[in-house]
Structure formats: C-alpha cells, structure tokens
Amino acid sequence: MASLGYDSFGGTTWRDVANETTKLQTEKGTYVPEYLDPAVHCPEDMKTWPSRDSILEMCVACGERHGLDEKTRFNTSLEKLEVKGDTLNGGHYELHLTTEDASETLKVSALISCPGTFYNPIDIKWPGRDEFGGYVCHGSYDSINYDKLKDASVCIVGHGGFTIENVRTCVERKSKKVYVVCRHRHLAGPKMVSWMVSGAAVPLPGPYVVEAFQMMYSLLGVDVWAHPVVNANADRSSAILTQTTTFGVTDIYFLACYYKVCEIVNGEIEKLSKGKVVLTDGKELECNVIMKCLGSTGATDFDEIIGFQFYQGWWVNGDPLLPVVAPAKGVQAKNFAGFSLAPGYAGMIVTNRYILDDPARFLGVRDWLPKTTKDDHYECNYIYKGSHVLATMVILQGQFPELTAELAEADKLKAEKHMKAHPLEKHLSECLAEWKMYIKMMKAARKDKVQKC
C-alpha cells in the first residue's frame, strides 16, 4: 500500500482539503473504516457530525489496530506503472515508486487505485483585486483566516458542499452578512432527510425525497418540484434528481437564508471594485471578504501514470486487475439509499474482491460493461459519473448471483449501523437542539445589528 505525501492515514480529503472547522455533513453511523464488518460500529463517544480531527483520529486508530501501518509506505509517490507480460498468465505490473530521497520498482500482481478527486482548488481571478481592498481566500484547504469573518460581509462564490459548510462557519464566527453568488443554486439536504434516507432498508423513490426537501425549502419560498435539478413525470410518481454536486447536508443554511443572514444571488462576478463585487448583470454587492468555493481539480497526472486509455466499468483498459475506486461527482438518481459515500464504496470493494479472486470471470462480461474512452482535452478521465457506476453494478449483478448475494448482505449493513448509532428520538432531539441553538444565534446577531445601527 502506498500513501502519497502523508505520514499517516486519512487521505487527501481530510488531511488537505478539509478546514479546521470542517465537520462530517452526513451522520457518523455509516462513516466507519470497518463498515463491512457487521460487528463494528462507529465509536459511541464520537459526535454525530464529527470534526475533521476526530475523523483523522478514527482513521489512524483503525489503521494501527489492523497493522496497516506496517504494510503501508507513507510519503511515497507512484510515478509510473508498466505492464509486464500477460498479467492473467504469469505476468505482473511494475510500479515505479519515489520517496523524498530514493526510488525503487515494486512487482505486484494487481493494483487497486484510490486517487480521489480533490487535489487543488479551482481558482478564478477577477480584475480589480487591488482596488477591492478586502480579504480573498479559498473556502477549503484550511486556507481561511477566521479572524477576518467577525462582523464582515462575506461573499461566497459557488454553491457546493464547502459553501454549505462555510455558511455555518460564517454564522458561528458572527459574520454580519453572507452572500452566496452562484450560477446554479444546487439543492441541499436537510439533516432529518439525510437521516431518513440512510435509515431506510431499501432505497427511497425520488418523489419521497423531493417532498421531504420541500418541507424545509418551503421556509424559503422555493418550489423543489420546479427546481431545474428535478425531472418528474406529469403525476409526480417518478422523479430523477441530477446535479453536479452531492447534496450538502445542513439545517443552518436554511435558517441563515430564512433570517436573511444569508442571501443567494444567481449570477457571476465580472470584476471587483472598492469594497464590492460587481456581477455581469451590473448588480453590486458590498463585502469585505470573498471566499471561493468553486470545487477542486482531480489528479491531473493520474491518467498518464496508470496508462489510461479507456474504462470498462471502473477497470482501466478493461483490465480486471486494475480497478479504480474514485468518488463519482454529483447526483443522478431516481432512488436514494443515502447521502453518504461510504455505503457505495462498500459495494465497489466487495465487487473488486470478487473479481480479483477469479479475474477470468470478468472476461465474459467485460464487453457488456459501459465504456468511456480517453478524452485528450480532459486531464482527469479517471473520474467517472454515478450513472456509469450504477450501470456497471446492474450488469454485474445480473450475471453473478453469488456477487448479488454478497452485495445484498453488505446493503443491509447501512440501515443497521445507521439506526444503531442514530435512533429516531435521540437523533431528532439532537437536530432540534441544534436548530434552537442556531435560531438563538441568528436572533442575537439581528438584535446586535439593530443596536449598532
């Protein structure tokens, strides 16, 4: 096992991308490294929405508990992969590895790659930066100076998961006003809806999710059924939800919008002026902090390192010994089993092990799997869509009854682990207490604002 650029477990998302204030947005119940072990549940003393540091501690403890620290090469980079001979008949892969002061080759029979999708923040530079005179930062990668947020008018650019997080952070740090400037207002998931979906033994149909979202969005006067993300039939008995980001799970976002602490502005920034952002439609917003939450790029060198030419399923070049596990970006579904990525990974892990145990079984179905070929104008072809993974799973389960049975057992774990960690009354009480706490915070901020005027 090689860990690129780190000296402990946790990975890019939690070690590099997360902020000091980042919390898990979905519930902790299914977010456990030993998810596939029916006997292991999340730590009872861990908070429902644990912090970055708490999650890193859990990952490190798990790695050490299973002796993975002795089998992992930390601070090691994979520079190149070479295929030597027929890997299904005596051949092997040669990995070219480098550390800070050495290089070596490693002979392996298979390679499971987990490159992730968060490497560098997407950046935009606007004219007028010097004239603006305020503070500009990224809303991720732990690059925020939190002292700048108190009493500030903050303009958050983008509407993904880190926007949802930073609305909370701005409220907690007593920002005066938060503008969210975005081209698309993505849907966010209320906390009890996230709880409901993860706790369900079977995936919930899209209309149930839309109706559940509507209960919260009604506070803001938003019709979820009319939202561009939702594509429903005439009688609303079926609904497909499609957006380019996953659902950020939150309640405080809705409260902040309801109390006018946060305002969503559809548009794009054209330039900056003194203490203002100027949108392409001419609208001006006064602010003294700009926070960029525009997403991240993937690993722009991974395609070349792995020798990517095409995917069949999630196997590089149709090779059963070269699976890639990477989070699919966005949402595209008509039934929902959860907003957390962990259960989905579990299914891929079970499938990878099933294929690796007998790679020859893969050859009979390989040409039926969805195929994507390399786009030379795109640097991260390894990042696949959720629909690609779903189609792959449907085909594999249709051909391998034993795999289908294993996946069914893995699927049961989601609701079991979730409900054990988050029984209804306890979870509802916790959400309600947090709801009341933030209402009190909003009212205090509004009262303070009036007094200052």
Order of alpha helices (4+ residues) and beta strands (2+ residues): beta-alpha-beta-beta-beta-beta-beta-alpha-beta-beta-alpha-beta-beta-alpha-beta-alpha-beta-beta-beta-alpha-beta-beta-beta-beta-beta-beta-alpha-beta-beta-beta-beta-alpha-alpha-beta-alpha-alpha-alpha
